Amino acid sequence: MVIAFGIWCSIVYALAQYELAGPFVLLTVFMCLVYFGTSSGRQRKKTELSAYSVFNPNCVRLKGTFTAEQFENELLRRPLDTNTAS
């Protein structure tokens, strides 16, 4: 971590010669906030489903997921298909 910070400081110093250190610092702070804000760091349990159905066994959707098929059926006022698993 110390080496990475040293490299980052070197890049900031080099970019300061061209007056680009400010945008570089803002961009790296923003990227760090996005990375640490979106990664929880915990692993999912084997029985816990992902919010993205493609990562679930057999592409199982979460209950209550709004699908394109459901949206299309509602727009075209088709009857609800109660036989599909959700």
C-alpha positions in Angstrom: 0.0 0.0 0.0 2.9 2.3 0.8 4.5 1.6 -2.6 1.2 2.3 -4.4 0.8 5.6 -2.5 4.4 6.5 -3.5 3.7 5.8 -7.1 0.5 7.9 -6.9 2.4 10.8 -5.4 5.0 10.5 -8.1 2.3 10.7 -10.8 0.8 13.7 -9.1 4.2 15.4 -9.0 4.8 14.7 -12.6 1.4 15.9 -13.7 1.8 19.1 -11.6 4.4 20.2 -14.1 1.7 20.3 -16.7 -1.0 21.6 -14.3 -2.9 18.4 -14.5 -2.5 17.3 -10.9 -5.9 18.7 -9.8 -8.0 16.7 -12.3 -5.9 13.6 -11.6 -6.5 13.8 -7.8 -10.2 14.5 -8.3 -10.5 11.6 -10.7 -8.7 9.1 -8.5 -10.7 10.2 -5.4 -13.9 9.7 -7.4 -12.8 6.3 -8.6 -11.9 5.2 -5.0 -15.3 6.4 -3.7 -17.1 4.5 -6.4 -15.0 1.3 -5.8 -15.3 1.3 -2.0 -18.9 2.5 -2.1 -20.1 -0.4 -4.3 -18.1 -3.3 -3.0 -19.3 -4.7 0.3 -16.4 -7.1 0.6 -18.6 -10.0 1.8 -19.2 -13.2 0.0 -22.6 -14.5 -0.9 -23.8 -17.7 0.8 -24.4 -20.7 -1.4 -28.2 -20.5 -0.9 -28.3 -16.7 -1.4 -29.5 -15.7 -4.9 -27.8 -12.9 -6.9 -29.8 -9.9 -8.0 -28.6 -10.7 -11.5 -30.4 -13.9 -12.7 -27.6 -14.9 -15.0 -25.4 -15.7 -12.0 -28.0 -17.9 -10.4 -28.3 -21.6 -11.0 -30.7 -22.2 -13.9 -31.0 -18.4 -14.3 -33.6 -18.3 -11.5 -35.1 -14.8 -11.1 -35.7 -13.2 -7.7 -39.3 -13.0 -6.6 -40.9 -9.8 -7.7 -38.4 -9.1 -10.6 -39.9 -6.9 -13.2 -39.2 -8.5 -16.6 -39.4 -7.2 -20.2 -42.0 -9.9 -20.9 -44.2 -8.6 -18.0 -43.8 -5.0 -19.2 -44.8 -6.0 -22.8 -47.8 -7.9 -21.6 -48.9 -5.0 -19.5 -48.5 -2.6 -22.4 -50.5 -4.9 -24.8 -53.0 -5.7 -22.1 -52.5 -9.4 -22.4 -53.8 -11.7 -19.6 -51.3 -12.6 -16.8 -49.6 -16.0 -17.2 -49.8 -17.5 -13.8 -48.0 -20.7 -14.9 -44.5 -19.1 -15.1 -42.2 -19.5 -12.2 -40.8 -16.2 -10.8 
